[in-house]
Amino acid sequence: MLGLAAIACDNSYTLFVNGQKAQAGDNWETPDAAIVTSRLKAGQNELLIVAKNAGNGPNPAGLFCELRCQLEDGTVAVIATDATWEWTSRQPNANGRYSRPPTDWQPAVAVEHFEVWSRKLSGPLAALLARGAAGSDLMVRASLVKSDFLMRTLGRPNRDQIVTVRPSELTTLEAIDLANGQILADTLARGGQKLLAREWESPEAFVHWLYRFALAREPAAAELAILKASLGEKLTAQGIEDALWTVIMLPEFQLVR
């Protein structure tokens, strides 16, 4: 089992996995990546975060954590902070354990104005989470990944050349390949089939997952409404494929700062 967590907390946190300290940080503007593979076990796992907010008066506070685990069958399990989580004011010991289980657990509350944090965190979090896709916390050299026509169109250089800058402006060739290129179309079609095989509670649940996975944020109300209408009452491979294309065409997805 491979596992990688991306985490940020306003203002500081300590992450424990199965009673072992995995990561700590006190700069919410710089999210952290924690490789937790060695701390995971077969069966149930316990994820506990000690979060603290600074300041003497009321002020914005928030916690984001997403853990992605590649299971033995190749599927990826995603566990992310949301309203289903619970919190307690009781502090655990130095190993993230309680001598007696707390009895005052309360439901977590999703922040109303996530844009306060997302302006600074969306890009870094997306980059960290991309490392956890398909167990990619094990680094693969770019030279060992097949260079196809789409990669070269998007700016992948010949490995024998030294390239220090790549232009961020969209070229005509990039626009053509992103709009109707066969390589991208085939990739999205495979993605649609693969995602359709998963169990989704509803098309809306899929849309929320897609935005968290691709953009590290929740969809805006208008975005959610448009994609729900496009997907219809029942998910199909074609509908998922179209949703994937819609999201990856966003400059927010494509532009890495």
N, C-alpha and C positions, 0 to 999 in steps of 0.2 A: 504494500500500500504506500503510495506517494502522497504527500500532503504539503501544501503551501498556503499560508495565511497572509492576507494584506490587512493592515490595521492602522487606524488613526484615531486619536482621542483628544478632545479639547477638555482638559489640558494634558493629562498624563495617564498612563495605564501600565499594568503588568499582566501579561497573558500567561495562563497556566493551562497545560494540557495533561490530563491524567495525573495531577499532583506534581508536575514538573514545570519549572519556569521555562517558558519558551522565548519570550521577548519582552522588552520594556522600552518605553519611550516617553519623552516629555515635550516633544515639539509637534504639535498637531498639524502644522503646515507641511511637514515632511513625513508622509506615511511610511511605515516599515513593512518589510517582507520577512516572514518567519518560516523557515523550513522545519516542519514538525514531523517529518516522516518517522524519525526514530522514536517519537513519543506516542505514536498511534499504536493501537492494538486491534486484534480481531474482536468483533462484537461491539459492545457499547463503549463509547469514549466520553470523557467529561471535559468540557471546555469552560473555563472560568476566567473572567477578566475583572481585575480590580481597577476601577476607573475613578479618577479624581478631577474635580473642577476647581480652578483657582479663583481667587477674588473674594472680597469681603461682602459683596452684595450680589443681587440677582444679575446674571449675565448668561449669554448663550452658552450652551454646553451640548456636546454630542459625542457619540461613539460609533465608529464604523469598523466592522470586522467581517471578512469573508474568507472562509476556509474551503479550499478545493482539494479533493482527494481522488486520486485515480485508483480504482478498485482492481482486484485481480482479473476481473473479466474485461477490463479496459474502459468501463464506464466511469464517468466523473461525477462524484457526489459534491453538491454545493451546500454549505451551511453559512448563512449570513444573518447578521443582526436585523431584527425586525420586531414587530409588536408581539410576536409569540414568545420572545425571550422574557425572562423574569429577573428582578433585581432585589437585593437585600442590603440594608445598611450595615449588617454585621461583617466584620473583616475576618478573612481566613488567616491561617498561620503562614509562615514563610514559605511553605510548600503548596499553598493554595488549597488547603484542606480545612475542614471544620471538625472540631472535636465532637460537636453535636450539630446535626443538620439544622439550619435556620428554619423558623416557623413563620417568618414574616415576609415570604416571597411575594412580590407584587408585579403586575404586568408592566413591561417596558412601554414607553410611549415614543412613537415615531415622531421625529422633529417635523414641525410644520413648515419651517422656512429653511429647507435643506440648501438653498442657494447660498446661504451665508458661508457654508463650508465648501460647496461644490465648485465655486469659482476657483478655488486654490487646489482642491483635491482631485477633481475629476480626471485630469490628465495623468498625474503620478499614480493614482490608484489603478487606472486602466492599464498602465504599463506593468505594474506589479502583478495584476491579476492575469495578464497575458502570459506571464512566466509560469503560472500554475496550470494553464490549459494542457490537457493530455499529458500531465506528469512532466512538464517541461522544466521543473526545477533542476533536472539533470541537463546541464548545458550541452547543446549540440552546435558544433562549429558551422558557421554559415557555408563554408566551402564544401561541407558534406551534404547540404540540402540541394536538391536538384534545381538548377536555374532554368526556369521555363520562360517562354516569351512574355508572359504577363509580368513576371518579376523584373525582367530586363526593361520592359516598358515603364514600369514604376520606378526605375532608377537603380536597380541592382547592378553594380559595376562588375567588370571582369576582375577576378581575384588577383590577376597579375598587375592590375593598375592600382595606383594610390589615389583615392578619392577622399577629399576632406570636407567637401561641401556638396549637398544635393539641393537643387532648386525646389522650393515649395509651391511654385506656381504650376497650375494644371496645364499640361501640354495637350495639343490636339490629339496625339496618339493615345495618351492616357485617357482622355475623355471618351474616345471611341472604344477602347478596350473595356473601360468600366461600364459603358452603356450597353454594349452588346458583344463583348468578347467571348469566345467559346470556352476558353479555359475557366474564366470566372463563372460563366453560366453552368458549366459542368460541376464546379466546386460547390456552388450554391444548391444545385440539384441533389448532390450527395448529402449536403447538410440538411436539406429538407426531409429526405428519407430517414436519415439518422435521428433527427429530432422528433419526427413523427412517431418513431418506435418507443419513445419515452412516454411515461404516463403523466399527463397534465390534468390538473383539476378543471381547467377551463382555458379558452383562448386568452382571457385576460391574464391568467397566471403565467402563460407563456410570454406574453408581452412584457410583464414585469421582470421575468427572468432574463429576457433578451436584453433589456436596457441595463440591468445590473451587470450582466456578463460582458456586454460590448462597450458600455459607456460609464460603468461604475456609478450609475444614478438611477432613480426611478423615472419613468416617463411622465412628462407633463400631461395635464388633463386632456389637452387637445391631441397630443400624440397618441395617448391611450385610446381616445374615442375613434380616431382615424383608423388605427390598426385593428381595433375590435370590429369595426364595420367592414374592413377589408377581409378579415379572417372568417367572419360569419359565426354561426352557432357551433360549428364543428371544425376542428383543425384538419387540414389536408396538406399533403406534401407540397403542392403548388402554392398554397397560401403561406406556408412557412417560408418557402423559397423567396416569395415576393417580399415578405417581412424582413428577411435577412438582407436582401438587396437594398431595401429602403433604408435600413439602419447603416449599412456600411457605406452608403453614398453620402452620409452626413459628414461635413467637414470636421465635426467634433470627433468622429471616429478616425478619419484619415490623417489629420494633422497632428503630428507629435512634436511638441515644443521641448 
